[in-house]
Amino acid sequence: MKTATATDVNNRFGEFLNEAKSEPLAVNRNGRNVAVLLSWAEYQRLSGLEDAWWAARAKAAEAEGGYLVPEESMEALLNLLH
């Protein structure tokens, strides 16, 4: 994966945007990676993979009877917040 500084990306955004169509670009600031610039097609592909993964987990939990009804979900989330 190519890398560029945030300053370079800011100054040459159009150029890096075109490059991101074929390969993701790591953006770093002060020597640390802070973002990735990637094509819309790659974003959609990754989102689809994530959605499929969560759907498979939900189906597995449902098959095991290990899911919560909405009220139990809200209670569990509130407990995590407190």
N, C-alpha and C positions, 0 to 999 in steps of 0.2 A: 504494500500500500504506500502510495506517495504521501509525503507530508509537506506542509507549508506553514509558515508563521501566520498568525492572525493579521498582522500588518500587511503581509504580502497578499493575503486573500482579500483584505479590504481594498487594497490599491489595484488589484487585478482580478476583481470578482468575476467578470465576464469570462475571462480566460479559464479560471478554475472551474466555473460552472460548466463550461464545455468539456473540460477534462473529466468532470464527475459523471458525465454521461456514460463513460466507458470504464471508469475505475473510481472507487471511493477515495476520498482525500482526507487524511487526518490533519486537523488544524491544531497547532499548538501555540501556547502563550507562555512565555517565560520557561521554555523547555519542557512544558507539560502538555500532553494531549488534552484538549478541552471540548472538541467537537469533531464530527465527521460529516463531510459533504458527500452526498451520494445521489444517484439518479432517482427519479420518481419511480421508475420501473423496479429498481432494486428495493426501494422502500416498500412498495406494494408486495413484492415477493416475500420480504422479511415479515411484514404484517400478516400475510396469509399463513406463513409457517407458524407464527405465534398463535394466531386464531385457531389453527388446526390442533396445535399442542394443547391449548386450553380446553378445546372441545373434547379431545380425547381424555383429558384428566377429568372433566365433568362427567363424561359417560362412565368412566371407570368408577368414580365415586358413587354415582347413581346405582350402578350395578352392585356395589358393595353395601348400599344403604348408608353410605357415609356422607350424606349431604344434609344441609340445614334448610329448614323452611325459612321464608323471609323474616319472620319474627326472631328466630334463633340467630340468623345472620346479623341482624341489627344489634341484638344483645351482645353477641361476640365482638362485633366491631366497637361498640361503646365500651366494653370491658378493656379492649386493647388501648383505647384512647385514655383511659383513666388509670 
